[in-house]
Amino acid sequence: MPGKIKVKVLAGRNLPVMDRASDTTDAFVEIKFGGITHKTDVCRKSLNPHWSSTEWYRFEVDESELQDEPLQLRLMDHDTYSANDAIGKVVISLAPLLAREIHNTKGVGTTPGGAVLSGWIPVFDTMHGIRGELNVIVKVELFTDFNRYKTSSCGVQFFHCPSIPPGYKAIAVHGFVEELVVNDDPEYQWIDKIRTPRASNEARQVAFIKLSNQVQRLVGLKAAELGANAVVGYQQDFDLEGEAGVVARAIGTAVSIVPPPMPSQSMSIPPCTQQ
């Protein structure tokens, strides 16, 4: 097991009214990663719930899951005598946390014991839009005794800007890297004929995130095989091919970059987006 994900759900706010009789909501959260799902307690009759439990929900994951799978938090309304109602969902890609944790394991970061994402995150429903917010803490810890370059590209940074990002200098340009991944489109699967529009929309949303993560990992693997530690000018494109599926393409330039030995004077350089 190369890594561990820990999740804590603290509170929610501005949730919609799901119980018309009392104008409240009985909220709980399902936390899912891969094939494992955890559930919080039900916070009854509140549009601004607080979960008092100090429990961390833990997932131990392998290398490919850590980069390919998104973390999913589904906010639900509990019903005693009928099926629970979906309020909305939070889908989190762990790629930024993985890049931050790699720096921590190298002694570059300042947060010991794992990279952390915390704060209020909007809850989105594909039928009704934003439906409140969740206050969560997500922590990623990588084990230091596994080969990160075997099936993952955790040691490779991705930059969308076409040049070497500010704060780094290039010591080698290894060449062009590209990858293509094809997967089924959930809207053309047989089960889509019987599931609800919300479930269909969410299935497609998650499928696109997984494709995006997978193609990025494979590009990073190719860059690592060339001896690079970063990809600049990174771009992704998706093609919808109907029943043939969804095609994800990614391209970039594999480079080796290092921070400059001495801090230079500040310059007016546009910021570069890192993924």
N, C-alpha and C positions, 0 to 999 in steps of 0.2 A: 504494500500500500504506500504510494509515494506522497500522499497528502491527506489533510483533514480539513473539512469545512465545518465551522460552528456558527449557528444562527440563534439569535435571541430576538424575540418579538416583544417590544416594550409597551406600545400603545397605538391607538388609532384616533383620528379626529375627523370631524365633518362627514361622518358616514351618512348615507341616505336612510330614510325611514323604510324599514322592511316589514314591520308589524303595524298595520294601520289601526288596530284596536288600541294600542298603547302609544303610538307615535314614537317607537323606539326600535332598537335592533339588538338581537342576541348574537353578538359577533364572536367568531373564532377563526383561526388561521390554519390552513394546511400548508406545511413546508415540504416541498418535494425536490429531490435531486436524483436523477436517474430513476431507478425503480423503487426508491425508498421514500415513504411519506410519513411525516410526523404531524401531530395536531396539538394546538394549544387548548387550554381550557376555554369554556364558553363564558364570555363576559356579558351578563344579562342586562337587558333594558338600559342601554347606553348608546348614544351616538358618538361618544368620545371615550371608548373603552381603554382601560389600563389593565395589563396582565401583570400581576404581582409576582409571579413565579420567576425565580432567578435561574431557571433551567436553561442550559445551552442544548440546542438540538444539533446532534453531531452526525456527520457523514464521512466515512472513510472511502476514498475513491482511488481508482487507478489513473494512469497517466493520460490515456485518451479521453476518459470521462471528464477529467479535471479541466480540459480545454474545450471539449466539444459540447458538453451539456450546460444549459443555463439553470440557474437556481430559480425555482418558481414558488411564489407565495400566493395562495388563493384565499381571499377573504370571503367568508361564508356567514350566512345567517342561519342559526339553529332553529329548527322547527320540531316540536315534540311529536306531532301527529301526522306530519307529512314530510316530504323530502326537503332536505336543506336547500336554501336558495343561494345561488352565487351572487356576490356583490361585485367583485372585480378581482383583478390579478396584478401582481408585480412580477416581472421577469427580469432577472439580473444576469448579465454576462460577467463571468469572473475574470476575463482577460486583463482588465486594468489591475485587479488585485494580484494576479499572478506575476505581472511585471514588477509590481511594487515589492512582492515577497522575495523575488529573485534578488533584488537589490539588498533587502534585509539580510538574506543568507550570505551575501558577499561582504556584509559590514558597511554597506553604503547607506542603508536606510536608518531611520532613527526610532522606529517602532519595534521593540523587541517582541519576539514570540508570535509573529505573524502580521500580515497586512490586514488592515481593518477598513471597512466601509460602514459608516453609521449616519443616521439622520432620518428625516422625513422623506418618504418616497411616495409619489402619487399612485393611487390604485386605479387601474384602467379597466374599463369594461368595453368590449368591442361593439356592444349594442347601444350603450348610454354614455360613453366617454369617461371623464374623470369622476370618481365616486369616493372622494375622501383621500386620506393619506395614512400610511403606516410608518411608525417609528421603529426601525430595526437596526441591529448590529450584525454584520457579516464579517467573519474572520477566516482567513485562509492561512494554513500552516503547511509548509512543504518539508518533507523529511529530507535530510541532507545526505542520506546514504544510498540514493538511487540514481541511475543514469538518466538525467533529464533529456538527453538527446536520443533516447531509444525510440520512443513512440510519441514524445511530446516535444514542443519547441519552446518550453518555458523560458529558456535563456535568451531568446531572440526578441528584441524590441521592434515595434512597428510604428512607423511615422508616415503620415499622409503627405507631408510636404515633399516637393520634388528634389530638395537639396539637403545637405547635411544639417541637422537641426541645431539651433543655437545652443551653446554650452558643450558641444562635442566637436571633435575633429576626426576626420577619416584617416585611417592608417592603411586601408586597402579597400578597393572596389572589386568585388568578386564577379559581378555579372548579373544578368537578368534572370529572374526566377518567376515561374508562373505555375498555376495549377487549375484544374477543372474538376468539379464534382457534380454528379447528377443524382437526383433523388426523386422519389415519387411526390406528386402534388397531392396533398390531402383532399383537395376539392374533387379529385377524380377517383378517389377510393370508394369502394362499394359502401362502406359504413357511412359515408357522407350523405347518403340518401335517407338515412334514418336518424342521424343525430341533429341536434338543434342548431340553428344558425350561430348561436354564441359558441358552441363547442366546435363547429366547423371553422369559425374565424380564429379561435384560439389555437386549434391544431395547425393551421397554416402559419400563424404568427410564430409558434414555437419551432416549426419546421424550418422557417427562414433563419431564425437565430442559430439553430444547430448547424445549418449549412454554412452560414457565415463563419462560425467558430471553427468548423471542420476544415474549410478551405484555407483559413488563416493558419491553422496548425500545420497543414501540409506544406504551405509555402515556407513557413518557418523551418520545417524539417529540411527542405531543400537548401535553404540559406545556411543552416547549421552544417550540412554536409560539405558545403563549399568553404567552411571555416569562418563564416560571418556571424556577427552577434546582433545585427540589426537589418531591417528592410526599410528603405526610404522610397517615397513615391508610391506607397501602397494604395491599390485601388481594388474595389470589388464591384462586380456587376452580376445581375440576375436576369435570366431569360426564362419566360414562362412558355413551355413547349406543349401545353395542353396535356393530353393523356400520356405523352412521353415523359413528363415530369418537369422539374425545375432544374435549371443549369446555373451553377455558381462558378464564376471565373474570377481569379485574382492574379494580379501582377505586381511586380516591384523590383527594386534593385538591391541585391545583397551586398552589404558593406560591413567592414569592421570599424567601429568607432570607439573612442575613448574620451573622457573629459580632458580638457587642456590642463597641463601641469600647473599653470599659474592662472589665477583669475584675471581676466582682461577687463579693460574699461567697458562700461555699459554702452551699448550701441542700440540704435533704433532699428531693431530687427523684428519683423512680424512674428508672432508666436506660431509654433508648429504644433499640430495636434498629434498626440500619441494615442495609439489604441492598445 
